[in-house]
Each structure stands twice: as structure tokens, then as C-alpha cells.
């Protein structure tokens, strides 16, 4: 997964570089800066003393010393002053400059804290938005694994409106599922009937055939029933006039995994990988269900993860990074490898 949001202490992350949310002196401080200096040891401070400080929005690189990473990239985020003092541009610059230094130094993996979102007071949901936008933009042109490391749940926030919209969508769907079960029990039709009513269990081949857009003939349909996940994926990439790279990047899947799927016609992806491709291809809900079926999965209304995916697809929001932010906020697995 090229962009991952994880909950951890950044000083514990094994990767090529970690980024420090420093101050202009580069001589240490509190928060993540203090934790990094403490874990790295005195060698880091001695090297930092030679750097002559760092401007807001700029970045400088040092060794990692006792940390489990080769480098520390120090960047100075803006202090929040209400949002009209160029804070967003400066914060974007922190991520861009840090990624540029990582690239120049041959890093294949980099971990970021949410810069400026602590002592410097940048609103957490907006700080996250900037981080995800700049990093995902960078990843469309470069192969790198980037982690956004969230220290504790309280330091991570998606927009309140999105959170409450999703929460009420989950509630609605749970209520629907509950009533579907009750109706079924009264009719004494068994569990599978209830699940079908709630739209979770596809009705085998007949559903597949009826929901096959663009199938020209019965022969075509029969071929597609035998199609594997990998074959379906490659066909849909062609139908959408996408390149392979456009598709796997939009799915937040790394090149190696995509090559594996491409070269193994019987590849069985995980559910999160299969959904990530459905999102990248901007499939409708029915098409997504067809694609998932090829990998042996279904979407259910008794599962929070599935309902969140359904929420984004029905709202035609196919931004895998925004979906992952929401999944993280609801403590669910993220899309991608
Ligand atoms: N791992 C990951 N994230 C962490 C960790 C950790 N070990 N510790 C804190 N965070 P802050 P800023 C999160 O205040 O807002 C320093 O004194 C934290 O929850 O460290 O850019 C510097 O010297 C928050 O979400 O950095 C500067 O003077 C995020 O890291 C000033 O603070 C950033 O919080 C910089 O302020």
C-alpha cells in the first residue's frame, strides 16, 4: 500500500526516513520532536547544531543515529494563526520538501507525523487533509511507501460532517438489515433469504449475467462467467481506457502486487485489494459486487467496513485516500494491499 495511515509511535517505525515536526532552531523541543531526539540520542543533537536552523516550510536531513531508520528529515511546520496567514501553503511545502529530500537520498519508505497538528495548533482534520493531498499527489509520480503515523486516536480527525454522515448511513443500513431479518423470520424463510433481502448475498450466476453491462451476446456472457478476478480486472482497465499504472496508483496498490495479479490468472486478492480496484475503476455498487464475487467476497449490511464502502460508492466518491481516512476514523482495515 503506497500510502498507509497507521497508529504508532514514529520513533518505533522501521523505514528509510522518519520526518520530525521540529522548530526553527532544530535543537529539539517537546512533542514528536522531543521523542525523536530522546530515542536517537545525543549524536542527533550534535549534527542538528551544525545545520544552522531551518525556515518554516523548509526541510533538512540528518542521520537516524539510534533510531531504526537511516535518516531523520526535520521540517518546520507553520503555527496556526487562523488560516489566513499562508499556513496551508507552508504546511504543503513541509510535506513536499520532505518528500523531495527523501527522494534525493534514495529513500523507498518515509514516515510522517501530522506536522503542526500538536503544539502549533493546526486544526487536526485540515492538517490531515493537507498531508493526504500532498502525499497522494506525490505518489502519482513516484514509487515510495509513505506512512502517516498517528500517535493516538485523539490526534486524528476527519471532517465532522463526513464523520456524522457516515455514522448515520451506518445506522440506517443497520436498521434496514434488522428489519429485513425480522421480516424473514416472520416468513420463516431462513437466514440466506434475509441476507438476500438485505442485498448482501448475490443470487449466483443469474445476478452476474443480468448485471453485466456491455455484454454483447450469450457467448460473451458465458465467457465472462468463467472469467477470473485477474481477467476481469484487466478487461475493465481496458474498457475504462486506463493504463495499468493509473489504475494501481488510484487503487493505492503497489506496482509489485499489481504485477503479481497481472501475471497470475488465478490470483485471489484480499477483500481490501479487490475493493481498492473497484474504487479505482469507479465501478457502480452492482459492478463492485460482481467484481468482489470473482474474488469470493460479498458486501454485507451487518459489517461496518462494507457499509462505509457502500457509502462512498453510492456518493460516487472514488478517492481511495479519503475512503481510507474514513475507514481509519471508524477503526476499520484500509484499502490497498
Ligand atoms: N509519534 C507520532 N506522532 C507523535 C508522537 C510520536 N512519538 N508524539 C507526538 N505526536 P507536535 P507541531 C503527534 O506538537 O504541532 C515541538 O516542541 C502529536 O499527537 O509534536 O508541529 C517542536 O519543537 C501531533 O498530532 O508538533 C516545535 O516547537 C503531531 O505529532 C513544536 O512542537 C505533531 O505535534 C512543533 O509543533
Boltz pocket constraint, residues with backbone or C-beta under 6 A from the ligand:
constraints:
  - pocket:
      binder: B
      contacts: [[A, 8], [A, 9], [A, 10], [A, 11], [A, 21], [A, 22], [A, 23], [A, 28], [A, 29], [A, 30], [A, 31], [A, 32], [A, 33], [A, 34], [A, 35], [A, 77], [A, 113], [A, 114], [A, 115], [A, 116], [A, 117], [A, 118], [A, 119], [A, 120], [A, 121], [A, 122], [A, 149], [A, 150], [A, 151], [A, 152], [A, 155]]
      max_distance: 6.0
